[in-house]
Amino acid sequence: MWKETVSVSPPYHFDRVLERLSLDPLHAVDLEKREVKLPLRNEEKQPCIITVQATGTVDHPEFLVSGHGEQKAMLKEVNRIFRWEESLQPVMDHFSKTSLSVLFKEHRGTPIVLDFQLYHCLMKCIIHQQLNLAFAYRLTERFVHTFGEQQDGIWFYPLPETIAKLDYNDLRELQFSMRKSEYVIDTSRMIAAGELNLDEFPLLSDEEIMGKLVKIRGIGPWTVQNVLLFGLGRPNLFPLADIGIQRAIKHHFGLQTKPSKEDMLTLSKEWQPYLSYASMYLWRSIE
């Protein structure tokens, strides 16, 4: 096993990160130890468990990263997931002068953390469509427990090749709707067959990715925006149709009714070019 200490630019509030990760029952989070175990895969797609433990503070963030597998490649993945190479200070400075300044002061240093793999993010977004959060997490948990794999108590999402071989009824038995079963399996078949190459997505623009994904049955703009945000960490996304963001804006600004699309566009002008952070902090305000 290898170990390495990593220091990152402040502010960085890892305890807030762990709180949010702990909402998902599939994540192996220990709030007391201030650590999370990441189910990553190496280049051969073999499972590797990487432990990330906070040893510093918000203003002096430092981490002990340990695990098996190729150290350089695994550290690169951990950096990507936790956005350690991107300073949050410019974001904090920007929002200190906006109508969200109170939220950004309260949640200061909370980064946008990525889902552990892009395929895992896409599957989760499809499963979560039009479901309340509690049932969405339950359904995703059943999906992973049934078709994924477990190592040392840590659950790994299934590979697209595994899901591509399923029959729609395999998911129906887990309480998936017929349509959602088709969306998950058909999309996985496209990925397994090489018709949809997720590896090229980091090199494409938001518009190019939107154009590729919305052509796929069962994937709409809301799903793509969430993939761009939590799969790729794109900085300037604001899902106008997201009910959680609408609720958070209504609560934050003391509105009588939920905001219209026009209201949201007007309010969000001053939050650019960091709309993704506005989205994240608004979600945090009602979680």
Salt bridges, closest charged atoms under 4 A:
ASP15 OD1 - ARG34 NE 3.03
GLU19 OE1 - ARG16 NH1 3.92
GLU19 OE1 - ARG284 NH2 3.27
ASP24 OD2 - HIS27 NE2 3.91
GLU35 OE2 - LYS37 NZ 3.82
ASP59 OD1 - ARG108 NH2 2.63
GLU77 OE1 - ARG80 NH2 3.00
GLU86 OE1 - ARG83 NH2 2.92
GLU106 OE2 - HIS107 NE2 3.76
ASP115 OD1 - LYS124 NZ 2.92
GLU149 OE2 - ARG41 NH2 2.94
GLU161 OE2 - LYS45 NZ 3.04
GLU182 OE1 - ARG217 NH2 2.77
ASP186 OD1 - ARG189 NH1 3.77
GLU200 OE2 - LYS212 NZ 3.35
ASP206 OD1 - ARG234 NH1 2.63
GLU287 OE2 - ARG20 NH2 2.82
GLU287 OE1 - ARG284 NE 3.18
